[in-house]
Amino acid sequence: AGTHILVPRGGVAVHINAFNFPVWGLLEKFAPSFLAGMPCIGKPATATSYLTEALVRLIVQSGILPAGALQLVIGGTGDLLDRLEGADVVTFTGSADTAAKLRVHPNMVRQSIPFNAEADSLNCAILAPDVTPDDEEFDLFVKEVAREMTTKAGQKCTAIRRAIVPRRHLDAVAERLRARLAKTVVGDPSREEVRMGALASRDQQADVAARVATLLQGAELVYGERDGFSPIGEGVADGAFFAPTLLLSRKPLEHDAAHDVEAFGPVSTLMPYEGIDEALALAARGRGSLVGTLVTRDPAIAAKAIPVAAAWHGRLLVLDREAAAESTGHGSPLPQLKHGGPGRAGGGEELGGLRAVKHYLQRAAVQGSPTMLAAITGEHVRGAAVRESEVHPFRRYFEDLRIGDSL
């Protein structure tokens, strides 16, 4: 007979994380690694590493972990990657460009060290052709796009960067998005009325501005800084604030920038389409995304569109009035679901309940007699030796039961 077993790899997990999730980023990778028996070396992005350091200091001081189970490197890693071996694992969250460089590191290639990447992607939301401005789903679409633009000031790998809408509803979508974004109060997050804070750094502010300028070469500004942008609160003049910015690419099949350039801030681009097939073609132009949303009332449209879109997406949300009440939203995967995507999105995955734990375990096939396999796995295998008894196994005390007891 034959089966598979999962065993600890015996190495160390190196987690290289992005600046936009200095706390959750470390924790969501540490959890499955720890469960799989791997000590972790966390490497946060330098820009926000002070938050990660504070977190790890609290964890270490609490004494809840075995010594060395969680270690921290801030700044340069020196020759760390050269010291890794085949039993180790490297994970990366961040830009697609950096993921590409790490993937081909000579020692990583030579030692066949597992490398898991989750990269920023140009995620989309599609408003299906069956939805009209009078439908509840129309407002759900607008709300979802605006929320993904402004949550964490758009500094999310799952943020909606491309809003794909029927051409006949383009003006209506633009109008409602403008109205919603205009109500977004930006400034000091400690103030009750503020709904969006600053970007992570001045460097990030300059980078987003440069990328918006590139996008504007093939698009027009629908809403942005010119529309009365004024952060509120003390000291905001020194903050790295950026206005919620909505762009419009009227000919998205002809202009590549919106499908290639990501402004990692509160920025999204509207794109009109003719027919669901064109909408799906536009979605695929992102060359691989973490997540996509389809807003529709028609199960037939969902049944046609989702299998096509799934080839280029790691996760898909189908949003309608029925799902809306309990939906975690475009940017938040349910904890048991995978988080990762193909192509530009890195080709790997994070999270996913037991799926995530299995990333850090070695899978081995085992062949042998049923009796041997039962002894190895601790589970009865059909055909393995049994222990006959006059007492029904269900009538035994639990601590007296043994694998293979039989009546």
Disulfide bonds with the S-S distance in Angstrom:
none
